[in-house]
């Protein structure tokens, strides 16, 4: 196996592990009957970015902003289809 194929294989394995963690987290939320939804995800992500912005590289920051944008777009689509206003509050610590 050449270096490029090995690198791609290792990368795919790593991505699969992270996606598996996402899946396990989602299953845990279902078992807990968690009320968390996209609004909560946006609030938590924005708080995390805000608190850690000084430690993020520009690429990391832009990647997280892209993820937030995707989540926010889903909220807008959901709200448009249900005709209810979007309500996202950022829970700042005291």
Secondary structure, 3 states (H helix, E strand, C coil): CCHHHHHHHHHHHHHHHHHHHHHHHHHHHHHCCCCCCHHHHHHHHHHHHHHHHHHCCHHHHHHHHHHHHHHHHHHHHHHHHHCCCCCCCCCCCC
